[in-house]
Amino acid sequence: MLQRLKDDFYLAMLTLVGAMIVLCVTPYAIYRLYTGNYVVGIADLIMVLCAILASRYAWRTGDTVKPGLFMAIVFCVGALLVCVNLGVDGLFWVYPFLVFIFFLVSPLRAFGLLLVLLSTLFIIGSTHPGLVFASSFQMMAFFVTTSITSLFSFIFAYRAQIQRRELKRLATTDSLTGASNRRTLNEQLVLAIDEHARRGRQYGLILLDLDHFKQINDKFGHKTGDKMLIELVPVLQSMLRQHDPVFRFGGEEFVVIVADVSAAALQKLAEKLRQGVAEKMFLPDDSHITTSVGIAMLQSGEDWEAWLHRADMALYQAKHQGRNQVVVG
Ligand SMILES: Nc1nc2c(ncn2[C@@H]2O[C@H](COP(=O)(O)OP(=O)(O)OP(=O)(O)O)[C@@H](O)[C@H]2O)c(=O)[nH]1
């Protein structure tokens, strides 16, 4: 649970905002109902209920986009109702709303929603003098300060989003080749085991290792070796489906996890990759580079270490038998 909160920013925010609404708005709702302000009291209670439902949905499905947007719209409608019903007293609540929204949806969406909210308030304020704002000076001051707050919140949220994406990219990809890294591989192997156990999905593992890579480095230099590793990833990806990710296992070893595949199809795909590398990749002297491949279908009851080990043993055998071939583990 804590790990999910740590890994998923929007889930953490939905949970935080949900908890804050329950804790902070519930007493207000009770007070409003107690003092006879039923419209605002019921609106507050609806907001509390929406916050609970949205957090529950996000935790259950893992989808934070729909509940985030839902809560952002609820906030906007809530802010509007509070302003119309409480007048000047309600305006102060718009400021935390302006900031909260950036924690729930993407910065552009949040900014768009705020534009709609502030424009609606502007129209109401202009057409119904005295209902929300006490004077036109107050109205102008409100729109200038809310616009500035929205703009700065947007800039801050936008920069944070870029940095979050970059951090995620750095944590999940191999810096040389751009393939997914070993850490991501471990996570995906665990997910595959889980999907196989729960839904019976079939998974295959392809482990590839470039042949005589040390000699390539020695003969053409480390830079050429690096270039070969960088070139290999798009070559493999061009022969794979988009959702079959390539991972760098380490050194010149790469892994592909293939979902929804039969043993025969996995072998055919591995052969296609082996042949593709041999045909499409060249060394500076125009000679071909080859790869040895070990494959293994996930077996029921097997853990990911045992599955990977079988593919590794098959790869070892492929090397032992003369390289540039596929061996089934
Ligand atoms: N250029 C480059 N070389 C690397 C990188 N990572 C590992 N290597 C080299 O890859 C070579 C792997 O050598 P070995 O494990 O002996 O394997 P090999 O020469 O490919 O021989 P076989 O696998 O048996 O065909 C080593 O020389 C490593 O230094 C890297 O990021 N860039």
The ligand as an SDF file (V2000), in Angstrom:
LIG
                    3D

 32 34  0  0  0  0  0  0  0  0999 V2000
   31.2240   -1.4820  -25.3890 N   0  0  0  0  0  0  0  0  0  0  0  0
   30.6410   -2.0140  -24.3220 C   0  0  0  0  0  0  0  0  0  0  0  0
   31.0270   -3.2320  -23.8910 N   0  0  0  0  0  0  0  0  0  0  0  0
   30.4370   -3.7740  -22.8280 C   0  0  0  0  0  0  0  0  0  0  0  0
   29.3930   -3.1260  -22.1370 C   0  0  0  0  0  0  0  0  0  0  0  0
   28.9890   -3.9220  -21.1220 N   0  0  0  0  0  0  0  0  0  0  0  0
   29.7500   -5.0350  -21.1780 C   0  0  0  0  0  0  0  0  0  0  0  0
   30.6300   -4.9580  -22.2190 N   0  0  0  0  0  0  0  0  0  0  0  0
   31.6490   -5.9150  -22.6420 C   0  0  0  0  0  0  0  0  0  0  0  0
   31.0320   -7.0660  -23.1730 O   0  0  0  0  0  0  0  0  0  0  0  0
   32.0240   -8.1040  -23.1130 C   0  0  0  0  0  0  0  0  0  0  0  0
   31.3540   -9.3870  -22.7730 C   0  0  0  0  0  0  0  0  0  0  0  0
   32.2890  -10.3890  -22.8720 O   0  0  0  0  0  0  0  0  0  0  0  0
   32.0000  -11.9060  -22.5850 P   0  0  0  0  0  0  0  0  0  0  0  0
   31.0730  -12.0290  -21.4190 O   0  0  0  0  0  0  0  0  0  0  0  0
   33.3130  -12.5980  -22.4980 O   0  0  0  0  0  0  0  0  0  0  0  0
   31.1850  -12.3950  -23.7960 O   0  0  0  0  0  0  0  0  0  0  0  0
   31.4980  -12.4390  -25.3410 P   0  0  0  0  0  0  0  0  0  0  0  0
   32.8540  -11.9070  -25.7010 O   0  0  0  0  0  0  0  0  0  0  0  0
   30.3530  -11.7750  -26.0220 O   0  0  0  0  0  0  0  0  0  0  0  0
   31.4860  -13.9620  -25.6430 O   0  0  0  0  0  0  0  0  0  0  0  0
   30.2210  -14.8940  -25.7940 P   0  0  0  0  0  0  0  0  0  0  0  0
   29.1210  -14.2530  -25.0230 O   0  0  0  0  0  0  0  0  0  0  0  0
   30.6340  -16.1700  -25.2080 O   0  0  0  0  0  0  0  0  0  0  0  0
   29.9260  -14.9640  -27.2440 O   0  0  0  0  0  0  0  0  0  0  0  0
   33.0510   -7.6920  -22.0860 C   0  0  0  0  0  0  0  0  0  0  0  0
   34.2720   -7.4110  -22.7400 O   0  0  0  0  0  0  0  0  0  0  0  0
   32.4990   -6.3930  -21.4960 C   0  0  0  0  0  0  0  0  0  0  0  0
   33.5060   -5.4530  -21.2040 O   0  0  0  0  0  0  0  0  0  0  0  0
   29.0140   -1.8230  -22.5820 C   0  0  0  0  0  0  0  0  0  0  0  0
   28.1220   -1.1670  -22.0500 O   0  0  0  0  0  0  0  0  0  0  0  0
   29.6420   -1.3280  -23.6810 N   0  0  0  0  0  0  0  0  0  0  0  0
  1  2  1  0
  2  3  2  0
  2 32  1  0
  3  4  1  0
  4  5  2  0
  4  8  1  0
  5  6  1  0
  5 30  1  0
  6  7  2  0
  7  8  1  0
  8  9  1  0
  9 10  1  0
  9 28  1  0
 10 11  1  0
 11 12  1  0
 11 26  1  0
 12 13  1  0
 13 14  1  0
 14 15  2  0
 14 16  1  0
 14 17  1  0
 17 18  1  0
 18 19  2  0
 18 20  1  0
 18 21  1  0
 21 22  1  0
 22 23  2  0
 22 24  1  0
 22 25  1  0
 26 27  1  0
 26 28  1  0
 28 29  1  0
 30 31  2  0
 30 32  1  0
M  END
$$$$
